[in-house]
Amino acid sequence: MIVHVAWQWQEHAQELQVEIMQGARVLDLLALINTMSIPTLSNALEKRAAIGVWGKALNVAEQAKMVLRENDRMELYWPLKADPKLARRQRVNAKKK
């Protein structure tokens, strides 16, 4: 079956189609893509980016249990550089001054 792996690197979104066996779990897909020679993808895996499927972040236990389906989209999420609420508050305060 075909699943999609999506990630972002330096303002460029990338997506890869991967063929994996029926009944594979998220951890199986992670193990498979870890063997591929794609520098930006390897970098994301090394930096322990969060993993999600269709926008829902998964913890390690969920990654081990979740069975992928045809055309699922697994995404790697980078950690936020700043807390969005705090950043907005700082911008508002800076405008006030």
Buried (B, 14 or more C-beta within 10 A) or exposed (E): BEBEBBBBBEEEEBEBEBEBEEEBBBBBBBEBBEEEEBEEBBBBBEEEBEBBBEEEEBEEEBBEEBEBEEEBBBBBBEEEEEEEEEEEEEEEEEEEE
